[in-house]
């Protein structure tokens, strides 16, 4: 239960729209005591995401949780929360070394992470199949994972966050 806000990416972005819709539909369907009080667009820009997060928190001091829909939105939200020393919990999407440090420090509660190597592999595989005249799945839904600080040392997260590049780069 509580109040939440969304730092979205930008209007019209297909993957961002799907993330927004998935979050909103799940909250409304499964968590009726959670109220999404605001959604603002950071336009895939760190500084703009910081500004919209600041404005959201000023307009809605009752917000307890933020959901940031991509790396730039998450970075902007982190900067806003750090500047305020805010207890607001943040769930971000995507990751970077700096965001992992913020996760370890407790500024970020959790990160939704994807496997970029799997995404790349499946993309190249589909392109080759298409060139060979084989049928190709138009939408390939690859699972994301929820990462919390307590899961950083699991073998699967270590592999995801620190892939062995030698096998790819020689």
C-alpha positions in Angstrom: 0.0 0.0 0.0 1.1 3.5 -0.5 1.9 6.2 -3.1 4.2 5.7 -6.0 5.5 7.7 -8.9 7.0 6.8 -12.3 9.9 8.4 -14.0 9.2 7.3 -17.6 11.4 7.4 -20.6 9.7 9.3 -23.4 6.3 9.2 -25.1 6.1 6.9 -28.1 9.0 4.6 -27.3 7.6 1.0 -27.9 9.6 -0.7 -25.2 9.0 2.1 -22.7 5.3 2.0 -23.4 5.2 -1.7 -22.7 7.1 -1.2 -19.4 4.7 1.6 -18.4 1.7 -0.4 -19.3 2.9 -3.6 -17.6 3.7 -1.7 -14.4 0.4 0.2 -14.4 -1.7 -2.8 -15.2 0.0 -5.0 -12.6 -0.4 -2.3 -9.9 -4.0 -1.7 -10.6 -4.9 -5.4 -10.9 -2.8 -7.0 -8.1 -2.0 -4.2 -5.7 -5.2 -2.0 -5.4 -3.9 -0.3 -2.3 -1.0 1.2 -4.2 -1.8 4.5 -5.9 0.3 5.8 -8.8 0.1 9.5 -8.1 2.3 10.8 -10.9 4.2 9.9 -14.1 6.7 12.2 -15.7 9.0 11.8 -18.7 12.8 12.2 -18.3 13.2 12.0 -22.1 16.1 9.6 -21.8 18.2 12.3 -20.3 20.0 12.2 -16.9 19.5 15.9 -16.1 15.8 16.0 -17.2 15.1 12.8 -15.2 16.7 14.5 -12.1 14.5 17.6 -12.7 11.2 15.6 -13.1 12.0 13.5 -10.1 12.6 16.6 -8.0 9.4 18.1 -9.3 7.5 15.0 -8.6 8.8 14.7 -5.0 8.0 18.3 -4.4 4.5 18.0 -5.8 3.8 14.7 -4.0 5.7 14.5 -0.7 3.6 11.5 0.2 5.4 9.3 -2.4 7.1 6.3 -0.8 8.3 4.5 -3.9 9.6 5.5 -7.3 9.8 3.3 -10.4 12.3 4.5 -13.0 11.9 2.9 -16.4 15.4 2.9 -17.8 19.0 3.7 -16.9 18.8 7.5 -17.5 15.6 7.7 -15.5 17.1 5.7 -12.7 20.3 7.8 -12.6 18.2 11.0 -12.5 16.1 9.6 -9.7 19.2 8.5 -7.7 20.6 12.0 -8.0 17.4 13.5 -6.7 17.1 11.1 -3.8 20.8 11.6 -2.8 20.4 15.4 -2.9 17.4 15.2 -0.5 18.7 12.3 1.6 15.3 10.9 0.9 14.0 7.7 2.4 11.9 7.0 -0.8 12.5 3.6 -2.2 13.6 3.4 -5.8 13.2 0.5 -8.2 15.1 1.1 -11.4 15.3 -0.5 -14.8 18.7 -1.4 -16.4 22.0 -1.2 -14.7 25.5 0.4 -14.9 28.5 0.1 -12.5 27.4 3.4 -10.8 23.9 2.1 -10.3 25.2 -1.2 -8.8 27.2 1.0 -6.3 24.0 2.9 -5.5 22.2 -0.5 -5.0 25.0 -1.6 -2.6 24.7 1.7 -0.8 21.0 1.4 -0.3 19.9 4.4 -2.4 18.3 1.9 -4.9 16.1 -0.8 -3.5 16.2 -3.0 -6.6 17.0 -3.0 -10.3 15.2 -4.8 -13.1 18.1 -6.2 -15.2 18.3 -7.7 -18.7 20.9 -9.9 -20.3 22.5 -7.9 -23.1 24.5 -10.8 -24.4 21.4 -12.9 -24.7 19.6 -10.1 -26.4 22.5 -9.7 -28.9 22.7 -13.4 -29.5 19.0 -13.8 -30.2 19.1 -10.7 -32.5 22.0 -12.0 -34.6 20.4 -15.5 -34.7 17.1 -14.1 -35.9 18.9 -12.0 -38.5 20.8 -15.0 -39.8 17.6 -17.1 -39.9 15.9 -14.3 -41.9 18.7 -14.2 -44.4 18.5 -17.9 -44.7 14.8 -17.7 -45.4 13.9 -19.4 -42.2 10.8 -18.3 -40.2 11.6 -15.7 -37.5 9.6 -14.9 -34.4 8.6 -11.2 -34.6 8.6 -10.8 -30.8 11.1 -12.7 -28.7 10.3 -12.0 -25.0 13.4 -12.5 -23.0 13.0 -12.5 -19.2 14.3 -9.8 -17.0 15.4 -10.4 -13.4 15.0 -8.4 -10.2 18.3 -7.6 -8.6 18.7 -6.6 -5.0 21.9 -6.0 -3.1 21.6 -9.4 -1.4 21.7 -11.1 -4.8 24.8 -9.5 -6.2 27.1 -12.4 -5.3 25.0 -15.2 -6.9 26.7 -17.0 -9.7 24.1 -15.9 -12.3 24.3 -12.3 -11.3 28.1 -12.3 -11.3 28.0 -13.8 -14.8 25.4 -11.2 -16.0 27.1 -8.2 -14.5 30.7 -9.3 -15.3 30.6 -11.5 -18.4 33.8 -13.2 -19.5 34.6 -11.0 -22.5 37.7 -13.0 -23.4 35.6 -15.7 -25.1 34.0 -13.0 -27.3 37.0 -10.7 -27.9 39.7 -13.4 -28.2 
